[in-house]
């Protein structure tokens, strides 16, 4: 698999992830994995040295419980080691926030690049799933043929169920791609502070309408009636 981040991009993205507040190193790894839909998970050896470099540059501050804010080293290892990172939290310094403010255009491009990378990785996963489904359908067809040629009675697989299962995977892939695209747009707008209450209400209304329309194509659905998206007080 080609590199997910170009040179210097992961450094900038770590700063963006810290905009929401202090995080442990493993929390940054988990958040990166979540944003990539599970298709990419950076190693500790990738994240912690970059955090140490950001600390050296004065862009993040590392705090170790019981050692005082910004404490270095200690019994848990050097600043750049995973042992230190598991105990420490990292937060942006004023210089780190200034770095993001000065590079908003780069941040927006990076968010778009991440979204495109997620789509590309998802396409690879989807292709693997389709290949697997083709193999499964071939196996089912062979099994059905074997059942038909056996002297004892047997039941052939329902072709409608096989087709439905394949199409469900396609629908889930479309839904995941839509989710990734919208999340990328929201994160890009959030960097500029432009996500509004209207944005949230529009999202609720559109998704409620889409859900009702999709359910209309599923006459045999046995799920509960559509519910209005939860609202925060």
Secondary structure as the mmCIF struct_conf table of DSSP 4:
data_model
#
loop_
_struct_conf.conf_type_id
_struct_conf.id
_struct_conf.beg_label_comp_id
_struct_conf.beg_label_asym_id
_struct_conf.beg_label_seq_id
_struct_conf.end_label_comp_id
_struct_conf.end_label_asym_id
_struct_conf.end_label_seq_id
BEND BEND1 UNK A 4 UNK A 5
TURN_TY1_P TURN_TY1_P1 UNK A 7 UNK A 8
HELX_RH_AL_P HELX_RH_AL_P1 UNK A 9 UNK A 17
HELX_RH_3T_P HELX_RH_3T_P1 UNK A 18 UNK A 20
STRN STRN1 UNK A 23 UNK A 24
HELX_RH_AL_P HELX_RH_AL_P2 UNK A 25 UNK A 35
TURN_TY1_P TURN_TY1_P2 UNK A 36 UNK A 38
BEND BEND2 UNK A 39 UNK A 39
HELX_RH_AL_P HELX_RH_AL_P3 UNK A 44 UNK A 56
TURN_TY1_P TURN_TY1_P3 UNK A 57 UNK A 58
BEND BEND3 UNK A 59 UNK A 59
STRN STRN2 UNK A 60 UNK A 64
TURN_TY1_P TURN_TY1_P4 UNK A 65 UNK A 66
BEND BEND4 UNK A 67 UNK A 67
TURN_TY1_P TURN_TY1_P5 UNK A 69 UNK A 70
TURN_TY1_P TURN_TY1_P6 UNK A 75 UNK A 76
TURN_TY1_P TURN_TY1_P7 UNK A 79 UNK A 80
BEND BEND5 UNK A 81 UNK A 81
HELX_RH_AL_P HELX_RH_AL_P4 UNK A 82 UNK A 87
STRN STRN3 UNK A 88 UNK A 92
HELX_RH_AL_P HELX_RH_AL_P5 UNK A 94 UNK A 102
TURN_TY1_P TURN_TY1_P8 UNK A 103 UNK A 103
HELX_RH_AL_P HELX_RH_AL_P6 UNK A 104 UNK A 149
BEND BEND6 UNK A 150 UNK A 152
HELX_RH_AL_P HELX_RH_AL_P7 UNK A 159 UNK A 191
TURN_TY1_P TURN_TY1_P9 UNK A 192 UNK A 193
HELX_RH_AL_P HELX_RH_AL_P8 UNK A 197 UNK A 215
TURN_TY1_P TURN_TY1_P10 UNK A 216 UNK A 217
TURN_TY1_P TURN_TY1_P11 UNK A 219 UNK A 220
BEND BEND7 UNK A 223 UNK A 223
HELX_LH_PP_P HELX_LH_PP_P1 UNK A 224 UNK A 226
HELX_LH_PP_P HELX_LH_PP_P2 UNK A 228 UNK A 230
#
